[in-house]
Amino acid sequence: MSGDAEAADRFLSRVAERQAREPALSGLQAGLVVAAEEGIATDSRSFARIFDVAHALVLRELNDLTEPGGPLEIIRRDARTMRVHYAVRNTDPDRSVTGNP
């Protein structure tokens, strides 16, 4: 198995795990979160291009994921390109900076 195929399998496994933990997430939403966690894509246009998804769909799902309490936060928006830069919102106390639960 090539490195790209292994990386794709690993990504899809992480997406499936995320959906199992959070069944309310769509596959696209889980993919956005995992891509941000892995540093694969941290802006909407890059995600849309990498995964061959319409940018409008990515923007719609990002709106849900960046609501208060959502797993992602918007870092900045580019009005000209409609590109939205986002990052993982660290709200999990088990992932504290000090490492203490």
C-alpha positions as CSV (number, residue, x, y, z in Angstrom):
1,M,0.0,0.0,0.0
2,S,1.4,3.4,-0.9
3,G,1.9,6.2,1.5
4,D,-0.9,8.2,0.0
5,A,-3.3,5.2,0.3
6,E,-2.2,4.7,4.0
7,A,-2.8,8.3,4.8
8,A,-6.2,8.3,3.2
9,D,-7.1,5.1,5.1
10,R,-5.9,6.7,8.3
11,F,-7.9,9.9,7.6
12,L,-11.1,8.0,6.8
13,S,-10.6,5.9,10.0
14,R,-10.3,9.1,12.1
15,V,-13.4,10.5,10.4
16,A,-15.4,7.3,11.2
17,E,-14.1,7.4,14.9
18,R,-15.2,11.1,15.2
19,Q,-18.7,10.3,13.8
20,A,-19.0,7.3,16.2
21,R,-18.2,9.7,19.2
22,E,-20.4,12.5,17.9
23,P,-23.2,10.9,15.8
24,A,-24.8,14.4,15.2
25,L,-21.8,15.2,12.9
26,S,-22.2,14.6,9.2
27,G,-19.4,12.9,7.3
28,L,-18.4,16.3,5.8
29,Q,-18.4,17.9,9.3
30,A,-16.3,15.1,10.8
31,G,-13.9,15.4,7.9
32,L,-13.5,19.2,8.4
33,V,-12.7,18.6,12.1
34,V,-10.2,15.8,11.5
35,A,-8.6,17.8,8.7
36,A,-8.1,20.7,11.0
37,E,-6.8,18.5,13.8
38,E,-4.3,16.8,11.4
39,G,-3.3,20.1,9.7
40,I,-4.5,18.7,6.4
41,A,-6.6,21.8,5.6
42,T,-7.3,24.8,7.8
43,D,-9.2,26.9,5.3
44,S,-12.4,26.3,3.4
45,R,-11.1,26.6,-0.1
46,S,-8.2,24.2,0.5
47,F,-10.5,21.6,2.1
48,A,-12.9,21.9,-0.9
49,R,-10.1,21.5,-3.4
50,I,-8.3,18.6,-1.6
51,F,-11.5,16.6,-1.1
52,D,-13.3,17.7,-4.3
53,V,-16.3,19.2,-2.5
54,A,-18.2,22.3,-3.6
55,H,-16.9,25.3,-1.6
56,A,-20.5,26.3,-0.8
57,L,-21.1,23.0,1.0
58,V,-17.9,23.4,3.0
59,L,-19.0,26.9,4.0
60,R,-22.4,25.7,5.1
61,E,-20.9,22.9,7.3
62,L,-18.3,25.3,8.7
63,N,-21.2,27.6,9.9
64,D,-22.6,24.8,11.9
65,L,-19.2,23.7,13.3
66,T,-18.3,27.2,14.4
67,E,-21.4,27.9,16.4
68,P,-20.8,28.6,20.2
69,G,-19.7,25.3,21.7
70,G,-18.8,23.8,18.3
71,P,-15.5,22.1,17.7
72,L,-14.0,24.7,15.3
73,E,-13.5,28.5,15.5
74,I,-13.1,31.0,12.6
75,I,-9.7,32.6,12.6
76,R,-10.4,35.0,9.7
77,R,-12.4,35.5,6.5
78,D,-11.3,36.8,3.1
79,A,-14.2,38.7,1.7
80,R,-12.8,38.7,-1.9
81,T,-12.3,34.9,-2.2
82,M,-14.9,33.9,0.5
83,R,-12.1,31.7,2.0
84,V,-12.7,31.0,5.7
85,H,-9.7,30.1,7.9
86,Y,-10.5,28.0,10.9
87,A,-8.9,26.1,13.7
88,V,-9.8,23.5,16.3
89,R,-11.4,25.1,19.4
90,N,-9.8,23.5,22.5
91,T,-12.7,23.0,24.9
92,D,-11.8,19.5,26.1
93,P,-10.4,19.7,29.7
94,D,-8.5,16.4,29.1
95,R,-6.4,18.3,26.4
96,S,-5.3,21.1,28.7
97,V,-2.0,22.8,28.0
98,T,-0.5,21.5,31.2
99,G,-1.5,18.0,30.5
100,N,-3.4,17.7,33.8
101,P,-6.9,16.1,33.5
